[in-house]
Amino acid sequence: MTTNQLKFGLDTFGDTTVDSEGNRVSDAQTLRNVVAQAVRADELGLNSFTVGEHHREDYAISAPDTVLAGIATVTKNITLGTGVTVLSSDDPVRVYQRFATLDALSNGRAEITAGRGSFIESFPLFGYNLNDYHELFEQKLELLVEVLKEQPVTWSGTMRASLNNQSIWPKTERGRIPLRVGVGGSPESVVRAARLQIPLALAIIGGDPARFAPYAKLYRDQLREFGHETTLPISIHSPGYLAESDDEAIEEFWPLYQASFGRIGKERGWGPANKDHFVEEVQYGSMYVGTAETVAKKIAYAMNAIGAERFDFKYSNGPVPHERLLRNIELYATEVAPRVRAILGKN
């Protein structure tokens, strides 16, 4: 891999945020801020901007494709995608139609990352049974792969109505929307991605990123076993926060991390968020917090260990004010990405 193949993207879930005085910003303003952040990312030449899908109070984005359509009208070059589309509780045909529309509005910049999602609120919201969790995703992903070929589809399953030589509109000008599959560390998910020839997006949110290297190897090995092209790209998604010094980054980010992850941990029965554990994760794990130099070294290490060609920096984590998010984006684009290219270019 050459350094000009490396890609650097941004991820956000549209975390409900606060203003400079600590007051909660409306969901509407948070969404408008996300658009402004995407515009800045585009101006700075980053490769991609992805938004997550959630259906809960602490995230403003529940309709990612609508947000991306708004962004498409005010940006020029940046790839616009999801991280992730919760496919289990959606319909693959409608997903295709919405993203084909986005592809038209953006002049061919749409991208889908399909995943199960890390929350379950969408299941009762849209009338799905959690007992069907695995089968819903398996069948819908297989159908989405067929629909994205933009040919008449014949498909049958148990999770939705069958299709018989069904054409689906609108068609895209380029003939296909890129698809990735989000994986959090399940070998079965890795094998499925290889079987369906879908590029792998690894969500690494804790521990040494090198522990995911066996998953990358499994993916390549399985691609070979299935007789597929073994150079399909692998990307990494991880959270972080940038500042002028490592200590400043830790002290600024800790209360924001505590507010967000502490709430999620309480919901899931975990213990309280612990600062010592947080600092250990920053120093040795997959929390990319610090100066541009510190974060660049960690990203280069992760990409090299896994053989990834793309890093998606989750720059929004918890109630981070809009101004700090813009600072994160600017430091990542202007200082982190060039440093990573320089480091990996010497290897």
N, C-alpha and C positions, 0 to 999 in steps of 0.2 A: 504494500500500500504506500502510495506517495502522499505527502502532506497536502497536496491540492485536492485529494480525494476526501479529506477530513471535512466533516460538516458540524456546525455548531448551531444548536437550536435552543429555544426557550419553551418552558412549560409553565402554565398557570391553571389553577382551578377556579380563579376568580374569588379568592378568599375574601370573605367579608372583612372590611378593613376599618381603620379609624383615621381621623384627621390629625393634624399636628397637635391638637389639644386633647387627643385621646377619646374623642366622641365618635360613636359608630356612624360610619358613612352609609347612606342608603344603598340598597342593592342596585338601584338604577345608576347611581353615581359610580359605584364599583365597576359596573359594566362599561360605562363610558370611559373610565380610567383604563380598563383593559384594552380598549380600542386605541387609546392614546399610547399605551405601552407598545402595542404591536406596530404602530406607526413609527415609533422611535427605533424599534428593532429593525424595521425595514430600512430606515434611513442609514443605520449603522452597518448594513450589509450582512446581517445574520442570515443563516440559511432557512430557518423554519421557526414557526410560531404555532404552538399547539395548546389547545384548551381542553380541560377535562369536563366531564359530565357528572353532576351530583344533584341530589334532590333533598337538600338539608339546609338548615339555617346558616351554617358557617361558610357556605359557598354560594356565590351569586349565579354561577353558570349552570343552568339546567338544560339549555337548548344550544349546545356548542356550535352547531352548523349555522344557526341564526346569527350568533356573535361573529362567526367567521365571515359570513356574508357581508355584515357591516364593515368588517376590517378590509374585505376584498375591495371595497369601493374607494378606500383611502390609502391603499398601499400599491406597490408596483411589482416587486420582485420576490418577496418572501413567500415560501411555501406555507400553506395554511391547513392545519390538520387538527385532529383530536388526540387526546391523551388521557382517557380513552373514550370511544363510543361504547356505551354499555350494551353490547349486542344481545345479551340474554333477554333483556326486557324491551327490546326494540324489534322492528321488522326489517329484515335485510333488503327487501324491495324498496321500502321507504327510505332506508339509509342510502341506498344507491341513488334514488331520485333526488334527495336533498343535496347530496354531494355532487351529483352531475350538474345540478343547478349552480352550486357554489363554484364548480370548475368553470362553468360558463362565465359567471360574474367576475372571476379572478383571472380569466385568460389562461386557464390550465394550471392553476397552482394548488388545487385541492389534494388532500391526502387523508386517508382514513387509518386510524389505529383502533382496531377492535380489541375489546377485552371484557373480562367479567366485571371489572370494577372492584374496589375494595370495600364498598358499602352495599347494603341490601335494601335501602329505602325504595328503590324503583320497583321491586317485586310486588309488594302489596299495593303500591301506588297505581300500577298498571295491570293488576289482576293476575300476576304470575305466582305459581306455587314454588316455594323454595326447595321442595323435594325434587323439583325438576331442574335444579341448578346446573348440573353437569350436562344433561341431555339438551337443554335449551341452547347452551353455548355451542356444543358440538354440532348440532344440526344447523343452527343459524349461521355459523361460520362457514360450513360447507356450502350452504345456499348462497351466501354473500360472494364467495369465491366464484361460483358459477354466474351469478348476476353481473359481476364486474367484467366478465368476458364480453359483455354487450352483444351477445347472440341470443336467439330464442332459447328459453330455459325450460327443460323438463326435469322436474324434481319432485320427490315425495318424501314425506317424513311424518312424524307424529306430533310435532310442535306447532305446525301451522298448515294452512291449506296447501295441497299439492299444486304444481304448475305443469301444464302440458303444452310444450312448444310455444311458450308465452314470451312475446316481445315486451320490453320494458323501456319506457321513454322518460326523459330525453336522452339522446346519445351524446357522448362527449366528442369534441373535435379531435382529441388526440387518441381516442379509442379505448382508453383504460384509465381508471383512477388508481394510483398507487395504494397498496394496502400493507400495513404492518399488523402484527399481533402482539399485544402487550402480555408479558409473562413475568410473574413474580417469583419464580423459583421452583415450579413443578416440572419434573422430567416429562410427565405425560403431555404437558402443554408444549414443551420444546419439540417432542416427537411429532405432535399434531402439526405444528408450524412447518416442520420439515416435510411432512407428508403432503401438505397442501401447497408447498413452495411459497410460503409467506415470509418476508423478512422479519427478523426477530427484534423486538424492543424490550430489553430487560429493565424492569423496574427494580433498582437496587437502592434501598433506603436504609440499610443497616449492615454493619459488619464490613470486613475487608472485601472490597469488590473482587479481589482475585478468587474468592470462593465461588464466584459464578463462572470461572474459566471452564470447569467441567461441563457446564450447561452449553457453553459455546462449542466445546469439542463435540458434545453429544449432537448438537444441531448440525454441525458440518458432517459428522459421521453418518447421521441419518439421511441427510440430503444425498450423500453418496450411495447409501443403501437403496434409496428410492429411485436412484438414477437421475437425480436432479442436478442442476448447476450448483456447485459448492461455494460460489462466491457471492451468494445473496448477502446483503448487508446486515450487520448487527449494530444496534444502537443501545445506548445506556441512558436511563432517566434517573436522576438523583437530585436531592434538594441541596440548597446552599444559600449563602449570604456573604456579600463582599463589603469590605470597609478598608480604611487606610492603614490599619494595623490589625494583627491577629487578635489582640486583646480587645480592641474596640469592636471587632466583628462578633466575638463571643459575647461580650457584655450587652451589645445591642440586640443580638438575635435571641439570647437565652429567654427573656421574658415572653417574646413572641412565640418561640417554640413551645414554651411551657403552657401558654394559653391554648394553642392549637392541639398539640399532641397530648397535653394533659387532659383535655376534654375528651378526645377520642379514646385515650387509655381508660378513663373513668367509665365510659360507655361499655368498654369491652372487658372490664374487670381487672385491668392491670393496676399496678401500684402507681403512686404519684410520680410525675416526671421528676427525675433526679438530676441536679446540675452536674454532679461528678460523672454520672453516666453520659450525659450530654457532651461534656468536655472530652471524655474518652472517645466518644464517637467522632467528634470533630478531629481529634488528633490521629486516630487510627482506623476509623471506619469510613462510611459513605455519606458523611455530612461535610459538604464542601464549603467550609466557613473560614474566612480569613482574608488576607491580602490577595491581590491578583496573582502574585508570585506563588504563594502557598497553595491557592486553589488550582492554579495551572499545573503545578507539579503533581497534585493528587489526581487531576483529570487525566494527565498524560499517563500516569501509572495505571489507572483503571482501564483506559483504552488499550494500552499496550498489553496488559494482562489478559484481556478478553478478546483482543483482536477486533475491537469495534471501530467503525469509521465515523460514527456520529455520537455526539454527546448532547443530550437535552437537559439543560440546566433549569431545575424548578426554582425559579427566582422568587416566587411568591409563596410564603409559608407562614400562615397565621396572619394576624391583623397588622401587617406591615404598611405604614403610610405610603401613599402614592409616590411622594418625592423620593423615598428611599428605594422603592421599586425601580424607578427610573435610573437611580444611581447604580443599582445592581446591574441593570441592562447595559448601561454605558461602560462600566468597568469590565463586564464579561466580554462585550464586543471589541472594545478597543485595547484591552490589556491582557485578558485571560486567553482568548482564542489565539492571538498571535504568539503568545508564549508557548502554548501547547504545540502549535505547529512547529516552532523552533526546537522544542525539546524532542518531539517525535522525529523531526527531520534529521536529528543527529544519531538516531538509533539504527 
